């Protein structure tokens, strides 16, 4: 059972500047108001295998999720994965040069590996609402990434 959504933000900055912002995991809590804290679990530059714990507050609850880079092709695309509560989350960021700037497309998907009856009912009831809230949070993230990249 998979749910996904995709959003695109045009940023008045080069793909390299946008990449510098999205690959700065230690600085992401300063860039994104939705992130409360970041704890690095691996050393070295951003790339496949980079791991960290990210804490966000959603719907009044603070959640910490371990995340990792599954794929990185600078400055064109990256894929970040997370597992939580039986769900497999994938965030894909794609950068494309357009009109002297960059189109940053974020595709976010949640795949529930072994949906139980309760999780199916919950998804049916709250899936659209949850995805709507997720889209709002992702749109805010994209706008904040744009503001940071445009200020570099």
N, C-alpha and C positions, 0 to 999 in steps of 0.2 A: 504494500500500500504506500504509494509515494505521492507527496505533495510538493509542488515546486512553484517558484515565482521568479520573474526576471525583471530587472529595472536597468535603465541606461541613463547616465548623467553625462552631459557634455561639459568638459572642463577646459578652460582657457589656459592650458599648460601643455608642455610636451609629454609624450608617453614616459620619457625618462624621469621627469619631475613627478608625475603621478605614481610611477613605480617606486620612487624613493619614499613616498608617503605610505603606500600600501605595504611595502616590505619592511617598514620600520616598526616591528612588533613591540619592542621596548617602549617606543614613544606613542603607541596607539592610544593609551589611556589619556594622554594629553591632547591628542587630536580628536578623538571621538567621545562625545559627552555621554554616550550610552555605556561606555566601559568604565567600571569602577577601579579595576586593578588588573595588572598583568604580571605574571611570575614566569620568567624564562626557565625552561627545563633543559635547554641545550645551548651550547656555545657556538660562536662563529656567525658568519653572515647568513642572511635569509636564503633558504634553499630547501630542496627535498630533505625531509627528516627534521627540519626545525620544529621544535615542540615548545609549547607554553600552556599555562593555565590562564584563562580569561574569566574575570568576574563581571557580570552584568546584573542589573536589577530590571526584571521584567514583571509586570503586573504586581508590583510591590514586593516581589520575592527576589532575594539575592541568590544567584546561581553561579557556581564556578564550574567551568567545563575545560577539560584538557583538549587542546587542538594541535594539529600538526599539518605541515605542508606536504601534500601528497604529490604535487607537481609544480614546477616553476620553470617558466620560459621567459626570462626578463628581456625586454620590458613589454612582452606581449600578453602573457597570461599566467595565472597561478590557480591552483586548486587547494583548498584547505578543508580538512575533514575533522569531524568530532563524533564521538559516540556518547550518548547519554540516554538512560532510561529505556533501553531497547530500540532507540532510534539512531539511525546513521545519518548524520548531517553532512552535506557537501555544499561548499561555497566556491563558485567559479568566478574569477574576475578576469575579464578580457578587455584589453586596451587596443583601440584602433585610432590611428591618426585621421582627423577630419577637420577641415576648415581651419587649419593652423592651430588646432587644439587636439584634444583626445576624447573619444567616446569611451567611457568606462561602463561596461556592462557587468552587472552582478546577477548571477543566477544562483538561487538558494534552493536546496531541496532537502526534504526530510523523508527518509525511507524507514518505515517501521518493519523490522526484520520478521518478527513472529507476532503479528497482531492478535491480541486476545479479544474476546467478545467485548469486554469493557472498553479496550482501547479503540475498537472499531466504532462503538457507540459514541465514545468521547470525540473521536475524529469527525464523525458525522455531525455531531452537535456543535463542536467548537472549532472544527477544521477551518471553516471559512472565516470565523471571527479571529482565530489564532493567526491565520495567514494574513488577514487584513492588518492586524497589529504588527506582525513580522514585517510586512511591506512598509509600513510607516517607519519602523525602526531602521530598516535597510535604506530607505530613501533619505532619512536623516543622516545615516552614516555616509552615504554617497555625497550629500551636500557638504558635510564637514571635511571629507577627503578633498573635494573640489576646492573649498576655501583654503585649505592648507597648501595644496599643490600650486594654486594660483598666487600664493604669497611668497613662494620660494624664489 
